[in-house]
Amino acid sequence: MSTWYPRRSQEVFIVLFALDDLGGDNTRRAVIDHISKEGWYEVTADDLAPTATSLESRYRIDLAWARKDAVLRDCINNLERNAWGLSRRGHDVLDRWIAAFRCGRLDLRQCEFFSLKLKQRIDPRFEPSLNDRQRSRAPAFSVSHAYAVAAF
């Protein structure tokens, strides 16, 4: 399988996975700190650099934008400011993604933004190989918003 998965779709998955793991409603900081603590995002040195418009690192901002995309697709509740919680649809989407990864309809090897630790949480049988897609040193996020949200 040689399907490419957009960066933003992978980041949305990571956010949904973290929200499911944490349960309930959580703040932006709590969710992204949990992702960092668990080591689920394949962070590179470029991801740690602050952006031109913020002192916060690029990957943290990208994960916050992924949350916004998930809100627009009704996967995360938008009941109050800075309260992140999975909606019923978010649970369903996450469950379908996990099932698709586990049965092979989706290929974990193509998810270069997922860490090995996350891939093995999704599918305990996952073993790394030379066929795993690696992070490129390309500029951050270049996929159009419409394309990324259409992926889920």
DSSP file (Angstrom, degrees, kcal/mol; ACC not computed):
  #  RESIDUE AA STRUCTURE BP1 BP2  ACC     N-H-->O    O-->H-N    N-H-->O    O-->H-N    TCO  KAPPA ALPHA  PHI   PSI    X-CA   Y-CA   Z-CA
    1    1 A M              0   0    0      0, 0.0   105,-0.0     0, 0.0   104,-0.0   0.000 360.0 360.0 360.0 127.7    0.0    0.0    0.0
    2    2 A S        +     0   0    0      2,-0.1     2,-0.1   108,-0.0     0, 0.0  -0.055 360.0 144.8-122.3  32.5    1.6    3.3   -1.0
    3    3 A T        -     0   0    0      1,-0.0     2,-0.5     2,-0.0   104,-0.1  -0.457  41.0-139.8 -71.6 141.4   -1.1    5.8    0.1
    4    4 A W        -     0   0    0     -2,-0.1   107,-0.1   107,-0.0    -2,-0.1  -0.890   9.9-151.5-103.0 133.9    0.1    9.1    1.4
    5    5 A Y        -     0   0    0    105,-0.6   107,-0.2    -2,-0.5     5,-0.1  -0.913  24.0-114.0-107.5 125.4   -1.7   10.6    4.4
    6    6 A P     >  -     0   0    0      0, 0.0     4,-2.0     0, 0.0     5,-0.2  -0.188  20.5-122.0 -57.6 145.8   -1.8   14.4    4.7
    7    7 A R  H  > S+     0   0    0      1,-0.2     4,-2.4     2,-0.2     5,-0.2   0.917 111.4  52.6 -52.4 -48.9    0.1   15.9    7.7
    8    8 A R  H  > S+     0   0    0      1,-0.2     4,-2.6     2,-0.2    -1,-0.2   0.886 106.5  52.5 -62.3 -38.7   -3.0   17.6    9.0
    9    9 A S  H  > S+     0   0    0      1,-0.2     4,-2.2     2,-0.2    -1,-0.2   0.899 110.1  49.1 -63.0 -39.1   -5.0   14.4    9.0
   10   10 A Q  H  X S+     0   0    0     -4,-2.0     4,-2.2     2,-0.2    -2,-0.2   0.901 111.3  49.5 -65.5 -39.7   -2.3   12.7   11.0
   11   11 A E  H  X S+     0   0    0     -4,-2.4     4,-2.2     2,-0.2    -2,-0.2   0.881 108.8  52.5 -67.5 -37.6   -2.3   15.6   13.4
   12   12 A V  H  X S+     0   0    0     -4,-2.6     4,-2.8     2,-0.2     5,-0.2   0.936 108.8  50.8 -60.9 -45.7   -6.1   15.4   13.8
   13   13 A F  H  X S+     0   0    0     -4,-2.2     4,-3.0     1,-0.2     5,-0.2   0.934 109.1  50.8 -57.1 -46.7   -5.8   11.7   14.6
   14   14 A I  H  X S+     0   0    0     -4,-2.2     4,-2.4     1,-0.2    -1,-0.2   0.909 111.4  47.8 -60.0 -42.8   -3.1   12.4   17.2
   15   15 A V  H  X S+     0   0    0     -4,-2.2     4,-2.6     2,-0.2    -1,-0.2   0.935 113.6  46.8 -64.0 -46.5   -5.4   15.0   18.9
   16   16 A L  H  X S+     0   0    0     -4,-2.8     4,-2.4     1,-0.2    -2,-0.2   0.910 112.1  51.2 -61.0 -41.8   -8.4   12.7   18.8
   17   17 A F  H  X S+     0   0    0     -4,-3.0     4,-2.2    -5,-0.2    -1,-0.2   0.910 111.3  47.6 -62.1 -43.0   -6.3    9.9   20.2
   18   18 A A  H  X S+     0   0    0     -4,-2.4     4,-2.7    -5,-0.2     5,-0.2   0.908 110.6  51.1 -66.0 -41.8   -5.0   12.1   23.0
   19   19 A L  H  X S+     0   0    0     -4,-2.6     4,-2.7     1,-0.2    -2,-0.2   0.903 111.1  48.6 -62.0 -40.5   -8.5   13.3   23.9
   20   20 A D  H  < S+     0   0    0     -4,-2.4    -1,-0.2     2,-0.2    -2,-0.2   0.908 112.4  48.9 -64.3 -41.6   -9.8    9.8   24.0
   21   21 A D  H  < S+     0   0    0     -4,-2.2    -2,-0.2     1,-0.2    -1,-0.2   0.894 116.9  41.2 -65.3 -41.1   -6.9    8.8   26.3
   22   22 A L  H  < S-     0   0    0     -4,-2.7    -2,-0.2    -5,-0.1    -1,-0.2   0.856  98.4-154.8 -75.6 -36.0   -7.4   11.7   28.6
   23   23 A G     <  +     0   0    0     -4,-2.7    -3,-0.1    -5,-0.2    -2,-0.1   0.233  50.4  33.7  73.0 155.2  -11.2   11.5   28.7
   24   24 A G  S    S-     0   0    0     62,-0.1    62,-0.4    -4,-0.1     2,-0.4  -0.106 107.8 -35.7  65.7-163.0  -13.5   14.4   29.4
   25   25 A D        +     0   0    0     60,-0.2     2,-0.3    -3,-0.1    60,-0.2  -0.777  63.9 179.1 -96.8 141.2  -12.8   18.0   28.5
   26   26 A N  B     -A   84   0A   0     58,-2.6    58,-3.9    -2,-0.4     2,-0.1  -0.937  27.3-107.0-139.0 159.0   -9.3   19.3   28.6
   27   27 A T     >  -     0   0    0     -2,-0.3     4,-2.3    56,-0.2     5,-0.2  -0.394  35.5-107.7 -81.0 163.6   -7.4   22.5   27.8
   28   28 A R  H  > S+     0   0    0      1,-0.2     4,-2.6     2,-0.2     5,-0.3   0.938 121.2  49.6 -53.6 -49.7   -5.2   23.0   24.8
   29   29 A R  H  > S+     0   0    0      1,-0.2     4,-2.8     2,-0.2     5,-0.2   0.911 109.5  50.7 -59.7 -44.4   -2.1   22.9   27.0
   30   30 A A  H  > S+     0   0    0      2,-0.2     4,-1.9     1,-0.2    -1,-0.2   0.908 113.2  45.6 -62.4 -42.0   -3.2   19.7   28.8
   31   31 A V  H  X S+     0   0    0     -4,-2.3     4,-2.3     2,-0.2    -2,-0.2   0.952 117.0  42.2 -67.3 -49.6   -3.9   17.9   25.5
   32   32 A I  H  X S+     0   0    0     -4,-2.6     4,-2.3     1,-0.2    -2,-0.2   0.878 113.9  52.3 -69.4 -36.2   -0.7   19.0   23.8
   33   33 A D  H  X S+     0   0    0     -4,-2.8     4,-3.2    -5,-0.3    -1,-0.2   0.892 109.2  51.3 -62.2 -38.7    1.4   18.4   26.9
   34   34 A H  H  X S+     0   0    0     -4,-1.9     4,-2.7    -5,-0.2    -2,-0.2   0.923 109.1  49.6 -64.1 -44.2   -0.1   14.9   27.1
   35   35 A I  H  X>S+     0   0    0     -4,-2.3     5,-1.9     2,-0.2     4,-0.9   0.918 114.9  45.1 -59.8 -43.4    0.9   14.2   23.4
   36   36 A S  H  <5S+     0   0    0     -4,-2.3     3,-0.5     2,-0.2    -2,-0.2   0.935 113.1  49.2 -65.5 -47.4    4.4   15.4   24.2
   37   37 A K  H  <5S+     0   0    0     -4,-3.2    -2,-0.2     1,-0.2    -1,-0.2   0.892 113.9  45.8 -60.8 -40.8    4.7   13.5   27.5
   38   38 A E  H  <5S-     0   0    0     -4,-2.7    -1,-0.2    -5,-0.2    -2,-0.2   0.665 106.1-130.9 -77.5 -15.7    3.5   10.3   25.8
   39   39 A G  T  <5 +     0   0    0     -4,-0.9    79,-0.4    -3,-0.5    78,-0.3   0.896  58.8 141.4  70.0  40.8    5.8   10.9   22.8
   40   40 A W      < +     0   0    0     -5,-1.9    75,-2.2    -6,-0.1     2,-0.5   0.680  49.9  72.1 -90.3 -19.1    3.1   10.3   20.2
   41   41 A Y  B    S-B  114   0B   0     -6,-0.5     2,-1.8    73,-0.2    73,-0.2  -0.851  84.4-127.1-100.9 130.3    4.2   13.0   17.7
   42   42 A E        -     0   0    0     71,-2.3     2,-0.3    -2,-0.5    72,-0.1  -0.564  38.2-164.9 -77.4  86.6    7.4   12.4   15.7
   43   43 A V        -     0   0    0     -2,-1.8     2,-0.2    -7,-0.1    70,-0.0  -0.563   9.5-170.3 -82.8 133.6    9.0   15.7   16.7
   44   44 A T    >>  -     0   0    0     -2,-0.3     4,-0.9     1,-0.1     3,-0.5  -0.678  41.3-100.3-110.5 171.2   12.0   17.0   14.7
   45   45 A A  H >> S+     0   0    0      1,-0.2     4,-0.7    -2,-0.2     3,-0.7   0.876 124.0  57.2 -58.8 -37.7   14.3   19.9   15.5
   46   46 A D  H >4 S+     0   0    0      1,-0.2     3,-0.6     2,-0.2    12,-0.3   0.846 101.4  56.8 -62.6 -33.0   12.4   22.0   13.0
   47   47 A D  H <4 S+     0   0    0     -3,-0.5    12,-1.8     1,-0.2    11,-0.4   0.772 101.5  57.1 -68.9 -25.4    9.2   21.3   14.9
   48   48 A L  H << S+     0   0    0     -4,-0.9    -1,-0.2    -3,-0.7    -2,-0.2   0.678  84.3  99.6 -81.6 -17.9   10.6   22.7   18.1
   49   49 A A  S << S-     0   0    0     -4,-0.7     9,-1.9    -3,-0.6    10,-0.1  -0.409  80.2-112.7 -69.3 142.6   11.5   26.1   16.6
   50   50 A P  B     -C   57   0C   0      0, 0.0     7,-0.2     0, 0.0     5,-0.2  -0.377  33.1-114.3 -69.9 156.1    9.0   28.9   17.3
   51   51 A T    >   -     0   0    0      5,-1.3     3,-0.6     3,-0.3     6,-0.0  -0.317  27.8-102.9 -83.0 172.6    7.0   30.3   14.4
   52   52 A A  T 3  S+     0   0    0      1,-0.2    -1,-0.1    -2,-0.1     3,-0.1   0.761 121.7  39.2 -66.8 -24.7    7.4   33.8   13.0
   53   53 A T  T 3  S+     0   0    0      3,-0.1     2,-0.3     1,-0.1    -1,-0.2   0.408 119.7  37.2-107.5   1.3    4.2   34.9   14.8
   54   54 A S    <   -     0   0    0     -3,-0.6    -3,-0.3     2,-0.2    -1,-0.1  -0.992  62.2-136.2-150.9 153.9    4.5   33.0   18.1
   55   55 A L  S    S+     0   0    0     -2,-0.3     2,-0.2    -5,-0.2    -1,-0.1   0.544  81.4  99.2 -84.4  -7.9    7.0   32.0   20.7
   56   56 A E  S    S-     0   0    0      1,-0.1    -5,-1.3    -6,-0.1    -2,-0.2  -0.493  86.3 -96.4 -80.6 149.6    5.4   28.6   20.8
   57   57 A S  B  >  -C   50   0C   0     -7,-0.2     4,-1.7    -2,-0.2     3,-0.4  -0.263  30.2-115.8 -67.6 152.8    6.9   25.7   18.8
   58   58 A R  H  > S+     0   0    0     -9,-1.9     4,-2.8   -11,-0.4     5,-0.2   0.875 111.6  53.3 -57.4 -44.6    5.6   24.8   15.4
   59   59 A Y  H  > S+     0   0    0    -12,-1.8     4,-2.1     1,-0.2    -1,-0.2   0.858 107.1  52.3 -66.7 -32.1    4.3   21.4   16.3
   60   60 A R  H  > S+     0   0    0     -3,-0.4     4,-1.6   -13,-0.3    -1,-0.2   0.898 112.4  45.3 -67.9 -39.4    2.2   22.7   19.2
   61   61 A I  H  X S+     0   0    0     -4,-1.7     4,-2.3     2,-0.2    -2,-0.2   0.906 111.3  53.0 -68.6 -41.5    0.6   25.3   16.9
   62   62 A D  H  X S+     0   0    0     -4,-2.8     4,-2.1     1,-0.2    -2,-0.2   0.888 108.2  50.7 -61.4 -38.8    0.0   22.7   14.2
   63   63 A L  H  X S+     0   0    0     -4,-2.1     4,-1.8     2,-0.2    -1,-0.2   0.870 108.3  52.2 -67.2 -35.4   -1.7   20.5   16.8
   64   64 A A  H  X S+     0   0    0     -4,-1.6     4,-1.7     2,-0.2    -2,-0.2   0.898 110.0  48.7 -66.1 -39.5   -4.0   23.4   17.8
   65   65 A W  H  X S+     0   0    0     -4,-2.3     4,-2.2     2,-0.2    -2,-0.2   0.866 107.2  56.0 -66.6 -35.5   -4.9   24.0   14.2
   66   66 A A  H  X S+     0   0    0     -4,-2.1     4,-2.2     1,-0.2    -1,-0.2   0.898 104.8  53.0 -61.9 -39.1   -5.6   20.2   13.8
   67   67 A R  H  X S+     0   0    0     -4,-1.8     4,-2.2     2,-0.2    -1,-0.2   0.911 106.5  52.7 -60.4 -42.4   -8.1   20.6   16.7
   68   68 A K  H  X S+     0   0    0     -4,-1.7     4,-2.3     1,-0.2    -2,-0.2   0.916 108.4  49.9 -61.1 -43.2   -9.8   23.5   14.8
   69   69 A D  H  X S+     0   0    0     -4,-2.2     4,-1.2     1,-0.2    -1,-0.2   0.899 110.0  51.0 -60.9 -40.3  -10.2   21.2   11.8
   70   70 A A  H  <>S+     0   0    0     -4,-2.2     5,-3.2     1,-0.2     6,-0.9   0.864 108.1  52.2 -67.0 -35.5  -11.7   18.5   14.0
   71   71 A V  H ><5S+     0   0    0     -4,-2.2     3,-1.9     4,-0.2    -2,-0.2   0.930 106.9  52.8 -63.0 -45.0  -14.1   21.1   15.5
   72   72 A L  H 3<5S+     0   0    0     -4,-2.3    -1,-0.2     1,-0.3    -2,-0.2   0.779 110.4  48.1 -62.3 -26.3  -15.2   22.1   11.9
   73   73 A R  T 3<5S-     0   0    0     -4,-1.2    -1,-0.3    -5,-0.2    -2,-0.2   0.219 117.8-114.0 -97.3  12.4  -15.9   18.4   11.2
   74   74 A D  T < 5S+     0   0    0     -3,-1.9    16,-0.4     2,-0.2    15,-0.4   0.773  84.8 119.6  61.5  29.4  -17.9   18.0   14.5
   75   75 A C  S   <S+     0   0    0     -5,-3.2    12,-2.1     1,-0.2     2,-0.4   0.650  72.8  42.1 -94.4 -18.9  -15.3   15.6   15.9
   76   76 A I  B    S-D   86   0D   0     -6,-0.9    10,-0.2    10,-0.3    -1,-0.2  -0.994  90.8-115.3-128.6 135.1  -14.5   17.8   18.9
   77   77 A N        -     0   0    0      8,-2.9     8,-0.5    -2,-0.4     3,-0.1  -0.352  17.4-162.7 -65.5 147.0  -17.1   19.7   20.9
   78   78 A N        +     0   0    0      1,-0.1    -1,-0.1    -7,-0.1     3,-0.1  -0.383  44.1 130.5-125.5  51.4  -16.9   23.5   20.8
   79   79 A L  S    S+     0   0    0      4,-0.3     2,-0.3     1,-0.2    -1,-0.1   0.840  74.1   3.0 -80.4 -34.2  -19.0   24.3   23.8
   80   80 A E  S >  S-     0   0    0      3,-0.4     3,-1.5    -3,-0.1    -1,-0.2  -0.988  90.5 -76.8-150.6 159.3  -16.7   26.7   25.5
   81   81 A R  T 3  S+     0   0    0     -2,-0.3     3,-0.1     1,-0.3    -3,-0.0  -0.277 111.5   1.1 -60.0 134.2  -13.4   28.4   24.9
   82   82 A N  T 3  S+     0   0    0      1,-0.2     2,-0.6   -55,-0.1    -1,-0.3   0.756  95.4 125.5  59.6  29.9  -10.3   26.2   25.4
   83   83 A A    <   -     0   0    0     -3,-1.5     2,-0.6   -56,-0.1    -3,-0.4  -0.947  40.3-170.1-117.2 108.8  -12.3   23.2   26.3
   84   84 A W  B     +A   26   0A   0    -58,-3.9   -58,-2.6    -2,-0.6     2,-0.3  -0.879  18.4 151.3-102.7 120.4  -11.3   20.3   24.1
   85   85 A G        -     0   0    0     -2,-0.6    -8,-2.9    -8,-0.5   -60,-0.2  -0.992  45.5-106.5-148.7 142.2  -13.5   17.1   24.3
   86   86 A L  B     -D   76   0D   0    -62,-0.4   -10,-0.3    -2,-0.3     2,-0.1  -0.432  31.2-144.0 -67.9 136.4  -14.4   14.4   21.9
   87   87 A S     >  -     0   0    0    -12,-2.1     4,-2.2    -2,-0.1     5,-0.2  -0.414  32.6 -99.4 -86.0 173.0  -17.9   14.5   20.4
   88   88 A R  H  > S+     0   0    0      1,-0.2     4,-2.2     2,-0.2     5,-0.1   0.922 128.9  50.0 -58.4 -43.4  -19.8   11.3   19.7
   89   89 A R  H  > S+     0   0    0    -15,-0.4     4,-3.0     1,-0.2     5,-0.2   0.897 107.0  55.1 -62.9 -39.4  -18.8   11.7   16.0
   90   90 A G  H  > S+     0   0    0    -16,-0.4     4,-2.6     1,-0.2    -1,-0.2   0.903 107.7  48.9 -59.7 -42.6  -15.2   12.1   17.1
   91   91 A H  H  X S+     0   0    0     -4,-2.2     4,-2.6     2,-0.2    -1,-0.2   0.924 112.8  48.2 -61.2 -44.1  -15.3    8.8   19.0
   92   92 A D  H  X S+     0   0    0     -4,-2.2     4,-2.4     2,-0.2    -2,-0.2   0.924 112.5  47.4 -63.3 -45.5  -16.8    7.1   16.0
   93   93 A V  H  X S+     0   0    0     -4,-3.0     4,-2.6     2,-0.2    -2,-0.2   0.932 113.7  48.2 -61.7 -46.2  -14.2    8.6   13.6
   94   94 A L  H  X S+     0   0    0     -4,-2.6     4,-2.7    -5,-0.2     5,-0.2   0.927 111.4  49.7 -61.3 -45.6  -11.4    7.6   15.9
   95   95 A D  H  X S+     0   0    0     -4,-2.6     4,-2.4     1,-0.2    -1,-0.2   0.898 111.8  48.7 -61.0 -40.6  -12.7    4.1   16.3
   96   96 A R  H  X S+     0   0    0     -4,-2.4     4,-2.5     2,-0.2    -1,-0.2   0.910 111.6  49.6 -66.4 -41.4  -13.1    3.7   12.5
   97   97 A W  H  X S+     0   0    0     -4,-2.6     4,-2.5     2,-0.2    -2,-0.2   0.944 111.9  47.7 -61.5 -47.5   -9.5    4.9   12.0
   98   98 A I  H  X S+     0   0    0     -4,-2.7     4,-2.6     1,-0.2    -2,-0.2   0.930 112.8  48.7 -61.0 -45.4   -8.1    2.6   14.6
   99   99 A A  H  X S+     0   0    0     -4,-2.4     4,-2.0     1,-0.2     6,-0.3   0.901 111.0  51.1 -60.6 -40.8  -10.0   -0.4   13.1
  100  100 A A  H  X>S+     0   0    0     -4,-2.5     6,-2.1     1,-0.2     5,-1.1   0.879 111.4  47.5 -66.6 -37.6   -8.8    0.5    9.6
  101  101 A F  H ><5S+     0   0    0     -4,-2.5     3,-0.5     4,-0.2     7,-0.3   0.932 112.5  49.3 -65.9 -44.5   -5.2    0.7   10.8
  102  102 A R  H 3<5S+     0   0    0     -4,-2.6    -2,-0.2     1,-0.2    -1,-0.2   0.831 114.5  43.1 -67.1 -32.4   -5.5   -2.7   12.6
  103  103 A C  H 3<5S-     0   0    0     -4,-2.0    -1,-0.2    -5,-0.2    -2,-0.2   0.544 115.8-111.0 -92.5  -5.8   -7.0   -4.5    9.7
  104  104 A G  T <<5S+     0   0    0     -4,-0.8    -3,-0.2    -3,-0.5    -4,-0.1   0.449  85.9 118.0  95.0  -0.3   -4.7   -3.0    7.1
  105  105 A R  S   <S+     0   0    0     -5,-1.1     2,-0.4    -6,-0.3    -4,-0.2   0.857  85.5  38.2 -66.2 -32.8   -7.1   -0.8    5.2
  106  106 A L  S    S-     0   0    0     -6,-2.1     2,-0.7    -9,-0.1    -2,-0.3  -0.914  90.5-131.6-113.4 147.9   -5.0    2.1    6.4
  107  107 A D    >   -     0   0    0     -2,-0.4     3,-1.8     1,-0.1     4,-0.2  -0.865  12.0-165.2-109.4 109.2   -1.2    1.8    6.5
  108  108 A L  G >  S+     0   0    0     -2,-0.7     3,-1.7     1,-0.3     6,-0.2   0.779  88.1  70.7 -59.3 -26.6    0.6    2.9    9.7
  109  109 A R  G 3  S+     0   0    0      1,-0.3    24,-3.4    23,-0.1    -1,-0.3   0.734  93.9  55.4 -64.4 -21.2    3.9    2.8    7.8
  110  110 A Q  G <  S+     0   0    0     -3,-1.8     2,-1.2    22,-0.2  -105,-0.6   0.420  83.5  93.4 -90.6   0.6    2.7    5.9    5.8
  111  111 A C    X   +     0   0    0     -3,-1.7     3,-1.3    -4,-0.2    -1,-0.1  -0.676  45.0 169.1 -98.6  82.5    2.2    8.0    9.0
  112  112 A E  T 3  S+     0   0    0     -2,-1.2    23,-0.2     1,-0.3    -1,-0.2   0.625  74.1  58.5 -72.5 -12.5    5.5    9.7    9.4
  113  113 A F  T 3  S+     0   0    0     -3,-0.1   -71,-2.3    21,-0.1     2,-0.4   0.556  88.3  88.1 -92.2  -8.4    4.1   12.1   12.1
  114  114 A F  B <  S-B   41   0B   0     -3,-1.3   -73,-0.2   -73,-0.2   -74,-0.1  -0.759  78.2-132.7 -86.0 131.6    3.1    9.2   14.3
  115  115 A S     >  -     0   0    0    -75,-2.2     4,-2.5    -2,-0.4     5,-0.2  -0.359  24.5-108.2 -74.0 164.1    5.9    8.0   16.6
  116  116 A L  H  > S+     0   0    0      1,-0.2     4,-2.3     2,-0.2     5,-0.2   0.890 121.5  57.6 -58.1 -39.6    6.7    4.4   17.0
  117  117 A K  H  > S+     0   0    0    -78,-0.3     4,-1.2     1,-0.2    -1,-0.2   0.909 108.6  44.5 -59.6 -43.1    5.2    4.5   20.4
  118  118 A L  H  > S+     0   0    0    -79,-0.4     4,-2.5     2,-0.2     3,-0.4   0.924 110.6  54.0 -68.0 -44.1    1.9    5.7   19.0
  119  119 A K  H  X S+     0   0    0     -4,-2.5     4,-2.5     1,-0.3     7,-0.3   0.888 110.1  47.9 -57.7 -39.0    1.9    3.2   16.2
  120  120 A Q  H  < S+     0   0    0     -4,-2.3    -1,-0.3     2,-0.2    -2,-0.2   0.744 109.1  53.1 -77.3 -22.0    2.4    0.4   18.7
  121  121 A R  H  < S+     0   0    0     -4,-1.2    -2,-0.2    -3,-0.4    -1,-0.2   0.874 112.4  45.6 -72.3 -38.5   -0.5    1.8   20.9
  122  122 A I  H  < S+     0   0    0     -4,-2.5    -2,-0.2     1,-0.3    -3,-0.2   0.934 135.8  10.7 -67.9 -46.7   -2.7    1.8   17.8
  123  123 A D    ><  -     0   0    0     -4,-2.5     3,-2.7    -5,-0.2    -1,-0.3  -0.878  65.2-160.9-137.4 101.5   -1.6   -1.7   16.7
  124  124 A P  T 3  S+     0   0    0      0, 0.0    -4,-0.1     0, 0.0    -1,-0.1   0.679  92.0  62.2 -57.8 -17.1    0.4   -3.7   19.3
  125  125 A R  T 3  S+     0   0    0     -3,-0.0     2,-0.1     2,-0.0    -5,-0.1   0.548  76.4 120.5 -84.3  -6.5    1.6   -6.0   16.4
  126  126 A F    <   -     0   0    0     -3,-2.7    -3,-0.0    -7,-0.3    -6,-0.0  -0.366  39.0-178.0 -65.3 131.2    3.3   -3.1   14.6
  127  127 A E        -     0   0    0     -2,-0.1    -2,-0.0    -8,-0.0    -1,-0.0  -0.995  28.8-113.4-126.6 135.4    7.0   -3.5   14.1
  128  128 A P        +     0   0    0      0, 0.0     2,-0.3     0, 0.0   -19,-0.0  -0.281  40.3 173.0 -65.7 153.0    9.2   -0.8   12.4
  129  129 A S    >   -     0   0    0    -20,-0.1     3,-1.6     1,-0.0     0, 0.0  -0.934  50.0 -96.3-149.5 173.5   10.8   -1.6    9.0
  130  130 A L  T 3  S+     0   0    0     -2,-0.3    -1,-0.0     1,-0.3     0, 0.0   0.634 117.5  68.4 -67.7 -13.4   12.7    0.1    6.3
  131  131 A N  T 3  S+     0   0    0      2,-0.1    -1,-0.3     0, 0.0     2,-0.2   0.498  72.6 115.3 -83.5  -4.7    9.4    0.6    4.5
  132  132 A D  S <  S-     0   0    0     -3,-1.6   -22,-0.2     1,-0.1     2,-0.1  -0.477  74.6-114.8 -69.7 132.2    8.2    3.1    7.1
  133  133 A R        -     0   0    0    -24,-3.4     2,-0.3    -2,-0.2    -1,-0.1  -0.453  33.5-146.5 -65.2 135.8    7.8    6.6    5.6
  134  134 A Q        -     0   0    0     -2,-0.1     2,-0.2     1,-0.1   -22,-0.1  -0.760  21.2 -97.9-106.1 151.9   10.3    9.1    7.2
  135  135 A R        -     0   0    0     -2,-0.3     2,-0.2   -23,-0.2    -1,-0.1  -0.455  39.3-143.3 -64.2 134.8    9.8   12.7    7.9
  136  136 A S        -     0   0    0     -2,-0.2    -1,-0.1     3,-0.1     0, 0.0  -0.492  18.2-120.8 -91.7 169.6   11.2   15.0    5.2
  137  137 A R        +     0   0    0     -2,-0.2     3,-0.1   -91,-0.0    -1,-0.1   0.067  68.3 134.0 -96.5  24.0   13.0   18.2    5.9
  138  138 A A        -     0   0    0      1,-0.1     3,-0.1     0, 0.0    -2,-0.0  -0.259  69.5 -79.3 -68.5 160.5   10.4   20.0    3.7
  139  139 A P        -     0   0    0      0, 0.0    -1,-0.1     0, 0.0     3,-0.1  -0.213  61.8 -88.8 -57.7 152.9    8.8   23.2    5.0
  140  140 A A  S    S-     0   0    0      1,-0.1    -3,-0.0    -3,-0.1   -93,-0.0  -0.180  87.9  -8.1 -64.4 158.4    6.0   22.7    7.5
  141  141 A F        +     0   0    0      1,-0.1    -1,-0.1    -3,-0.1     0, 0.0   0.726  60.0 156.3  17.5 105.8    2.4   22.3    6.6
  142  142 A S        +     0   0    0     -3,-0.1     2,-0.3     2,-0.1    -1,-0.1   0.339  37.2 109.8-127.4   2.0    1.7   22.8    2.9
  143  143 A V  S    S-     0   0    0      1,-0.1     5,-0.0     2,-0.0  -135,-0.0  -0.624  75.8-108.7 -81.5 137.3   -1.4   20.8    2.4
  144  144 A S     >  -     0   0    0     -2,-0.3     4,-2.2     1,-0.1     5,-0.2  -0.312  20.8-122.7 -65.7 148.9   -4.5   22.9    1.8
  145  145 A H  H  > S+     0   0    0      1,-0.2     4,-2.3     2,-0.2     5,-0.3   0.902 110.8  52.9 -57.5 -45.0   -7.1   23.1    4.6
  146  146 A A  H  > S+     0   0    0      1,-0.2     4,-1.4     2,-0.2    -1,-0.2   0.887 110.0  48.2 -62.1 -39.5   -9.9   21.7    2.4
  147  147 A Y  H  > S+     0   0    0      2,-0.2     4,-0.8     1,-0.2    -1,-0.2   0.918 111.0  50.5 -66.8 -43.8   -7.8   18.7    1.4
  148  148 A A  H >< S+     0   0    0     -4,-2.2     3,-0.9     1,-0.2     4,-0.3   0.921 111.9  44.9 -64.9 -45.0   -6.8   17.8    4.9
  149  149 A V  H >< S+     0   0    0     -4,-2.3     3,-1.1     1,-0.2    -1,-0.2   0.793 106.1  61.9 -72.7 -24.4  -10.3   17.9    6.4
  150  150 A A  H 3< S+     0   0    0     -4,-1.4    -1,-0.2    -5,-0.3    -2,-0.2   0.734  88.3  73.9 -68.7 -20.7  -11.7   15.9    3.5
  151  151 A A  T <<        0   0    0     -3,-0.9    -1,-0.2    -4,-0.8    -2,-0.2   0.694 360.0 360.0 -69.7 -17.2   -9.4   13.1    4.5
  152  152 A F    <         0   0    0     -3,-1.1    -1,-0.2    -4,-0.3    -2,-0.2   0.339 360.0 360.0-129.0 360.0  -11.6   12.3    7.5
